[in-house]
Amino acid sequence: MLPREKVLRDPIHDYIYIQHEVILDLINTKEFQRLRRIKQLGTTNLTFHGAEHSRFTHSVGVYEITRRICDLFLRNYPTKQVGDGLWDDSERLVVLCAALLHDVGHGAYSHTFEHIFKTDHEKMTRQIITSETTEINAVLQKVAPEFPEKVASVIEKTYPDPRVVQMISSQVDADRMDYLLRDSYFTGTDYGTFDLTRILRVMRPYSGGITFDYSGMHAVEDYIISRLQMYQQVYFHPVSRSFEVILAHLLKRAKDLYQQQKLPVNFASRLLAPFFEGDFDLKAYLALDDGTLNACFALWRTCEDPILRDLVIRFLDRKPLKSVRVPADKKELLPTLEELVTQAGYDATYYTATNDSYNLPYALYDSKAKILLSLQNGELTELSENSELVRAVTDKELGDERFFFPKQMLSPDEQKDLFEPVYQEFSQHIKNDKII
């Protein structure tokens, strides 16, 4: 323990309390400080300009919520004997470290970069924690030689105590609760707000993990619906997805040029070469953050290749692609629309995309990963069996499929005369934000 606790001021949690020396030391490692340079919501700041918060701020927030849960469990549900299902506070340090480090493996621009270069942030998290080359591993080793593996196993959900795992990875966990409140605050929306204090008060440890007192069901309902609203209004926003498409395409174009030996040899190509070649190590991975990628893009702004240059300008200068919804019975029109985009002078490989928000890394209420309520007699019952509100969104797919294309196809510029027939034919297939 630190001789005197330290605090971080936070817009969501007011104070974040640091009481263990290992937590302070982990925060001060270079691998954790790198998270300051990776935005929590990727390209969303191009839609909601306040969304500049980082993986760092989120990670310390998850730590703080987890610390509060440990405090509540210790006060109200301390273990009396082995196997009673109550809280053993000897697990506190491992769950606090796991909460703090759960996102440490995220890469530059997170999910978009991961998709293009086949990286895996969860595997990288384990590697950062367990590799003897990292400062994080050296800090954890001071606790005990086996401690890094313990922390990694919590994040991987293989740790033997389900209470510890569910604190940071479940339907109602510290991770989700922090990012909903934090993302809502920084995007300037109210969709993600819910009563955190009430939810924490009704959490209960039991032998199989964590449950919630039946009296707190409405607070949990509110949390579930807040999540639904954040998906609809923020995470699935078509403009943010447009910039994810542009980012993915410009990285793909750079990779294609590199493989054709047509990408300029400079800082950018040297930094990204291991990823273009599919042979990167931990050092190369940790050298990347949003800032270094943006520096690469700044170099490519003046490159000779017109496609890469244009995609970079679109990304840096906020020039989104247009998008429309794709009804299930109109998917057969997509090749026709792509061909029309090609006829208008754009390479459809880099200027069109079908983006399915169903596959984005967020999930609604899943009946397989149950939220359990505890009744007065100690029996457990599943949330959706008691809440009509939650039952309405249980196992439902939420999202839409959208077709992205240059907005010039609907708002032609100086090339209007040359491609007017193409634009007219393309426009005939678009009405009220969907393909017809």
Secondary structure, DSSP 8 states (H G I E B T S, - for coil): --SS-EEEEETTTEEEEE--HHHHHHHTSHHHHGGGGSBTTGGGGGTSTT---BHHHHHHHHHHHHHHHHHHHHHH-B--STTSSSB-GGGHHHHHHHHHHTTTT--TTHHHHHHHHT--HHHHHHHHHH-TTSHHHHHHHHH-TTHHHHHHHHHTT--S-HHHHHHHSSSS-HHHHHHHHHHHHHHT-STT---HHHHHHTEEEETTEEEEEGGGHHHHHHHHHHHHHHIIIIIT-HHHHHHHHHHHHHHHHHHHHHHTT-S--SHHHHHHHHHHTT---HHHHHT--HHHHHHHHHHHTT-S-HHHHHHHHHHHTT---EEEE--GGGGGGHHHHHHHHHHTT--HHHH-EEEEGGGSS-----TTS--EEE-TTS-EEEHHHH-HHHHTTTT-----EEEEE-GGGTS--TTHHHHHHHHHHHHTTEETTEE-
